[in-house]
Amino acid sequence: MREKKNWRRYCARPENALAANRAELLQDGEAAFPAMLSAIAGARTFVLLEFYAFADDSIGRAFADLLKEKAREGVAVHLIYDSVGSILTDRDFFLDLAAAGVKVAEYRPVIFWKPYWNWIKRDHRKTVCIDGKAALVGGFNITEYDAPRSMGGRGWRDTQALLRGPAVAELEKIFWEAWAASTPVIGAKPAPRPVSFPGPAGDTVVSVLSAGGIRNVRSIRRSYRYAIDRAVDYIYITNAYFLPDRLVYRRLIKAARRGVDVRVISPRDTDHPYVRWASWAMYAHMIKNGVKIYEWQGQILHSKTAVIDGTWSSVGSHNLDHRSLHYNLEVNLNVYDAAFGAGMARVFREDLKLSKLVTMEDVRNRPFTSKAASKLLYLFRSWL
């Protein structure tokens, strides 16, 4: 049995990690959606929500009704939604929320005559903060696609973490930074609340990493790179849009060459098929060098998770692609805990049962047109 590894070995910036937290893995929508609704229902002081997509469907309306109810109770409810991610949601839906007392703001409203840059920089985060005591972070949006089948959703495969402890304050800070950059749907924008000071909730060390500002634009990628370079046993990555930049791509190959068990699960069916096609342009070189690539065969895979040596785990909204790296607002939790890591590894191995290993034969036997399309799309990966 291997000795317990020191979490600092895998942490790029130990000075920014926070102790005394408790993190719970919510491995799918059946766990995550009830947890979000329960946390909001139990709020007594404030609720902060930040979502890329918030739909006017049965799931969005269920959340909206609960937010209105909490606002009527006197709870301060703040919601940020992304203009592009929620572009199919009629503005009246958000106006109705605002009229009921929910403070609603839109991140970078779409203005058709503005340049392309106005469209591509988006708020891709999915977070809920409750009363300065708890927060939920992951990849779920508030839509029927993301919700579990038990709630009438389509059951997309995703992951979330429930966090308690001092690290919750970092997520609040990140929310208020996005709030400052967003536009209220009605009237003037309310001032931010004071950031909470949550007390100890456990013995887990957590780093809260964000992307989107000039100084921290690469912090999530840096944490991946650092942990990958120090992997000894295994690297398990599940990513909805696996199109890593060359820095991460090369480090995964180097890890496999030095004997680390490197495995990646990406989707077969996806809402952005052009990303999958571009990803196939990398597969031959990765497979030749020992990286094992799998394609998830179930409902659409939307997770953005990783676990390394059972010590470093990452859950959040950040995809391993150019858009998350350079354009989007993102947030990930890095959890340094053996029990949490064991749970992450167990879920990954369970997901392998519903995944198909991609072989060199699969790569070679693709039609010429598919190979050409993959290479062409890979050349334009910065725009995908």
FIMI-196251 format. One line per 2 residues: for each residue z, y, x of C-alpha. Coordinates in pm, whole numbers, plus 50000, padded with zeros to 5 digits. Layout:
// FIMI-196251
Z/Y/X; ...
// end
This chain:
// FIMI-196251
50000/50000/50000; 49900/50339/50139
50169/50597/50199; 50190/50898/49968
49961/51175/50089; 50075/51531/50144
49910/51757/49885; 49871/52034/50143
49612/51823/50323; 49375/51877/50029
49460/52236/49935; 49242/52509/50087
49510/52775/50027; 49859/52625/49990
50009/52975/49980; 49838/53034/49644
49954/52707/49487; 50245/52724/49241
50523/52467/49212; 50745/52360/48920
50468/52296/48665; 50392/52011/48429
50031/51905/48369; 49915/51656/48107
49566/51505/48105; 49385/51514/47769
49096/51281/47835; 48883/51341/47526
48846/51538/47205; 49073/51303/47013
49359/51431/47230; 49240/51784/47308
49157/51926/46963; 49484/51824/46796
49668/51961/47102; 49492/52299/47071
49554/52324/46697; 49918/52219/46736
49979/52470/47015; 49827/52756/46814
50016/52655/46499; 50342/52660/46694
50286/53006/46847; 50560/53259/46780
50462/53561/46992; 50100/53556/47107
49785/53347/47139; 49506/53419/47390
49174/53238/47347; 48867/53262/47571
48564/53051/47479; 48199/53044/47574
48094/52909/47232; 48285/52964/46907
48076/52840/46616; 48072/52920/46245
48085/52553/46149; 48357/52329/46006
48547/52322/46337; 48510/52693/46407
48623/52776/46053; 48928/52549/46086
49031/52734/46401; 48947/53072/46245
49164/53000/45938; 49455/52907/46164
49409/53223/46376; 49410/53439/46061
49725/53265/45941; 49902/53331/46271
49792/53696/46263; 49940/53729/45912
50267/53586/46048; 50279/53869/46303
50163/53670/46606; 49941/53878/46837
49612/53683/46845; 49342/53779/47095
49000/53611/47115; 48718/53658/47368
48385/53493/47291; 48068/53501/47498
47771/53677/47344; 47512/53422/47462
47727/53113/47415; 47803/53219/47057
47463/53373/46985; 47406/53146/46682
47732/53256/46523; 47678/53541/46278
47863/53858/46376; 48019/53868/46029
48222/53561/46127; 48394/53758/46404
48419/54074/46192; 48604/53869/45931
48849/53751/46197; 48902/54106/46316
48955/54231/45961; 49228/53968/45922
49419/54105/46220; 49279/53899/46509
49190/54114/46809; 48834/54004/46887
48621/54104/47186; 48268/54003/47287
48184/53940/47651; 47869/54124/47762
47697/54176/47425; 47332/54079/47429
47109/54386/47437; 46747/54279/47430
46606/54577/47619; 46845/54533/47912
46733/54345/48225; 46770/53971/48282
47097/54018/48472; 47267/54120/48148
47182/53777/48007; 47273/53546/48294
47626/53664/48381; 47832/53488/48113
48193/53400/48032; 48186/53021/48050
48565/52968/48039; 48748/52766/47774
49120/52847/47770; 49409/52885/47529
49740/53049/47630; 50044/53029/47404
50363/53243/47416; 50376/53247/47796
50484/52883/47784; 50174/52667/47768
49801/52680/47834; 49506/52450/47779
49211/52449/48020; 48897/52238/48014
48536/52212/47904; 48565/52202/47525
48407/52477/47315; 48506/52538/46954
48209/52370/46789; 48126/52054/46593
47945/51922/46901; 48266/51920/47104
48505/51805/46832; 48594/51436/46791
48436/51222/46524; 48773/51190/46350
48746/51562/46272; 48382/51545/46166
48246/51641/46508; 47984/51477/46726
48231/51352/46985; 48089/51493/47307
48271/51348/47610; 48488/51614/47772
48829/51664/47933; 49114/51912/47911
49454/51969/48070; 49771/52095/47904
49974/52306/48145; 50333/52432/48132
50522/52629/48394; 50468/52927/48627
50093/52867/48665; 50044/52968/48301
50093/53330/48408; 49787/53305/48635
49573/53203/48338; 49704/53499/48141
49603/53734/48425; 49254/53586/48427
49230/53631/48048; 49322/53998/48067
49067/54059/48342; 48797/53922/48111
48942/54123/47821; 48900/54443/48023
48532/54359/48073; 48468/54275/47707
48373/54486/47404; 48584/54494/47085
48398/54403/46768; 48598/54661/46568
48757/54986/46682; 48928/55050/47012
49032/54769/47241; 49410/54702/47235
49587/54729/47570; 49677/54405/47750
50017/54251/47692; 50254/54223/47989
50195/53901/48181; 50462/53637/48118
50701/53487/48370; 50726/53121/48267
51017/52923/48405; 51004/52582/48573
50864/52300/48358; 50832/52011/48603
50766/51925/48964; 50385/51948/48981
50201/52185/49216; 49900/52359/49059
49636/52606/49179; 49454/52821/48922
49108/52901/49053; 48863/53141/48894
48504/53240/48958; 48333/53558/48853
48462/53835/49074; 48333/53955/49410
48633/53820/49601; 48674/53489/49422
48315/53398/49338; 48326/53094/49566
48691/52995/49536; 48625/52689/49317
48345/52565/49542; 48564/52630/49848
48839/52413/49701; 48590/52131/49637
48447/52158/49986; 48789/52158/50152
48916/51854/49960; 48591/51660/50009
48613/51714/50386; 48963/51564/50389
48900/51267/50162; 49008/50931/50304
48980/50677/50021; 48762/50800/49736
48589/51093/49568; 48524/51056/49195
48325/51337/49031; 48223/51366/48667
47998/51662/48600; 47781/51757/48306
47526/51947/48516; 47537/51790/48861
47316/52012/49075; 47537/52106/49372
47440/52361/49634; 47352/52229/49979
47701/52285/50117; 47872/52050/49868
47572/51812/49865; 47586/51762/50242
47963/51720/50246; 47947/51444/49988
47695/51262/50206; 47909/51310/50516
48210/51171/50330; 48014/50861/50225
47891/50810/50582; 48248/50805/50714
48344/50532/50467; 48479/50725/50168
48396/50572/49828; 48191/50857/49676
48092/50815/49311; 47939/51062/49068
47895/51027/48692; 47638/51256/48533
47480/51237/48186; 47175/51042/48076
47150/51239/47748; 47219/51610/47787
47174/51938/47605; 46997/52073/47917
46754/51794/48021; 46581/52008/48285
46904/52006/48490; 46907/51624/48483
46546/51612/48596; 46620/51849/48885
46922/51637/48983; 46702/51330/49025
46530/51505/49316; 46853/51458/49516
46932/51102/49420; 46719/50909/49671
46876/51080/49974; 47227/51052/49831
47191/50682/49745; 47043/50600/50086
47350/50757/50245; 47604/50564/50040
47678/50796/49746; 47690/50599/49420
47532/50779/49124; 47592/50670/48765
47447/50792/48437; 47678/50804/48135
47526/50609/47845; 47746/50734/47560
47757/51059/47363; 47663/51372/47555
47880/51414/47864; 48022/51765/47904
48315/51707/48146; 48367/51896/48472
48631/51693/48657; 48702/51542/48996
48976/51342/49167; 49011/51279/49539
49243/51015/49684; 49464/51037/49374
49620/51355/49515; 49373/51636/49440
49244/51666/49083; 49029/51934/48923
48977/52005/48551; 48802/52307/48408
48479/52477/48307; 48300/52490/48644
47980/52287/48673; 47850/52189/49013
47539/52399/48971; 47398/52735/49076
47483/52912/48750; 47855/52833/48771
47862/52920/49140; 47692/53258/49123
47686/53396/48770; 47947/53267/48526
48312/53343/48474; 48479/53005/48526
48831/52869/48562; 48958/52537/48699
49302/52386/48748; 49358/52200/49071
49650/51964/49017; 49827/51813/49319
50017/51524/49167; 49997/51146/49217
50067/51058/48853; 49806/51305/48722
49559/51184/48986; 49619/50821/48891
49541/50910/48530; 49222/51088/48635
49111/50789/48845; 49188/50549/48560
48978/50753/48316; 48692/50770/48567
48694/50392/48613; 48698/50343/48237
48399/50577/48209; 48213/50366/48466
48208/50086/48206; 47989/50307/47987
47773/50424/48277; 47469/50276/48451
47439/50269/48830; 47125/50447/48952
46950/50233/49215; 46676/50304/49469
46452/50086/49254; 46515/50321/48960
46421/50618/49178; 46105/50455/49318
45983/50326/48979; 45984/50662/48804
45638/50778/48695; 45461/51013/48935
45473/51294/48677; 45853/51258/48648
45895/51267/49026; 45674/51576/49052
45860/51750/48768; 46194/51676/48936
46081/51821/49268; 45939/52130/49100
46252/52190/48894; 46470/52137/49199
46282/52416/49378; 46379/52646/49090
46739/52515/49062; 46877/52867/49110
46732/52962/48771; 46847/52657/48574
// end
